[in-house]
Amino acid sequence: MSAQPVNVRLMLRTYGKQLTSAKRLARFKRALALSGAQDLVSISREARRRELVERIAQEVIENLLVNGHDNPVVTKVLEALEEDLGERVLFDYPLDGGEVQILCQTPDGPREVDSEEKTRIMRRLWEITMTKVDETML
């Protein structure tokens, strides 16, 4: 049995995409942990609800940062963040596997934010996402 070069290329491309997504997700989870967004407590019914809201919020942020903003909730979160900051925000992962880059669109063009501002934006993104998810839950 021999493998066609085209099939091998397709398989390697698919594997590369999966590997890239996994790396992005791992970097995102590290960034989220640094922003203090993971304080899960499950004591009462309200605490269990909050835990569920946090899990959904994490998925929403992952979709925003890793996959773009095709989801309506993700779009609302991004719009609220941009309104809060007063400028357009772009999230980007470099191809070399570095940390997520946050770029703000200014009249002079896009600029990368520093680490302190990045932490503040990630924390605000978490707060907005939690609020939006909590509003949409029954």
C-alpha positions in Angstrom: 0.0 0.0 0.0 1.5 3.3 -1.0 0.3 6.8 0.0 -0.3 9.4 -2.6 1.7 12.6 -2.1 -1.5 14.7 -2.3 -3.1 12.7 0.6 0.0 13.0 2.7 0.1 16.8 2.1 -3.6 17.1 3.1 -3.1 15.0 6.2 -0.1 17.1 7.2 -1.9 20.3 6.6 -4.9 19.2 8.7 -2.5 18.1 11.5 -0.7 21.4 11.3 -4.0 23.3 11.7 -5.0 21.1 14.7 -1.6 21.7 16.3 -1.9 25.5 15.7 -5.3 25.6 17.3 -4.1 23.5 20.3 -1.2 25.9 20.8 -3.5 28.9 20.6 -5.9 27.4 23.1 -3.1 26.6 25.5 -1.7 30.2 25.3 -5.2 31.6 25.8 -5.7 29.5 28.9 -2.4 30.7 30.3 -3.3 34.3 29.6 -6.8 33.8 31.1 -5.2 32.3 34.3 -2.9 35.2 34.6 -5.8 37.7 34.4 -7.4 36.0 37.5 -10.4 34.8 35.6 -10.6 31.3 37.1 -11.9 31.4 40.6 -14.4 28.5 40.5 -16.5 27.8 43.6 -19.4 25.4 43.8 -21.2 25.8 47.1 -24.8 26.8 46.5 -27.1 26.9 43.6 -26.0 30.4 42.8 -22.4 29.3 42.9 -23.1 26.4 40.5 -24.8 28.8 38.2 -21.8 31.2 38.3 -19.5 28.2 37.6 -21.6 27.4 34.5 -21.6 31.0 33.4 -17.8 31.1 33.8 -17.4 28.0 31.7 -19.5 29.4 28.9 -17.7 32.7 29.1 -14.4 30.9 28.7 -15.8 29.2 25.6 -17.0 32.6 24.2 -13.6 34.1 24.8 -11.9 31.2 23.2 -14.1 31.6 20.1 -13.3 35.3 20.0 -9.5 34.9 20.4 -8.9 31.7 18.5 -11.7 31.3 15.9 -12.8 34.9 15.2 -16.2 36.3 15.9 -18.8 34.4 13.8 -21.0 33.8 16.9 -23.6 36.6 17.8 -22.7 36.5 21.5 -19.0 36.8 20.6 -19.8 39.7 18.3 -21.7 41.5 21.1 -18.9 41.0 23.5 -16.3 42.4 21.1 -18.6 45.4 20.3 -19.0 46.1 24.1 -15.3 45.9 24.6 -14.6 48.2 21.8 -17.2 50.7 23.0 -15.7 50.5 26.5 -12.1 51.1 25.3 -13.1 53.7 22.7 -11.2 52.0 19.9 -11.3 48.9 17.7 -9.5 45.9 19.2 -7.9 43.1 17.2 -6.7 39.8 18.7 -3.9 38.0 16.9 -1.7 34.9 17.4 1.7 35.1 15.8 2.6 32.1 13.6 5.8 31.5 15.6 3.7 30.4 18.6 4.1 33.4 20.9 1.5 34.9 23.2 -1.7 36.5 22.0 -1.2 40.0 20.6 -3.8 42.7 21.2 -3.8 45.5 18.7 -5.7 48.7 19.0 -6.8 50.5 15.8 -5.8 54.2 16.1 -5.9 57.0 13.6 -2.2 56.4 13.0 -2.8 52.7 12.4 -2.7 49.6 14.5 -0.5 49.6 17.6 0.3 46.7 19.9 -0.6 47.3 23.6 1.9 46.8 26.4 1.7 44.0 28.9 0.0 46.1 31.6 -2.7 47.3 29.2 -3.0 43.8 27.8 -3.8 42.5 31.3 -6.3 45.3 31.8 -8.0 44.5 28.4 -8.1 40.8 29.1 -9.6 41.4 32.5 -12.2 43.8 31.0 -13.0 41.3 28.3 -13.6 38.7 31.0 -16.0 41.0 32.9 -17.9 41.9 29.8 -18.2 38.3 28.7 -19.4 37.2 32.1 -22.1 39.9 32.1 -23.3 39.1 28.5 -23.4 35.3 29.2 -25.2 35.9 32.5 -27.8 38.1 30.8 -28.5 35.5 28.2 -28.8 32.6 30.6 -32.2 31.6 31.9 
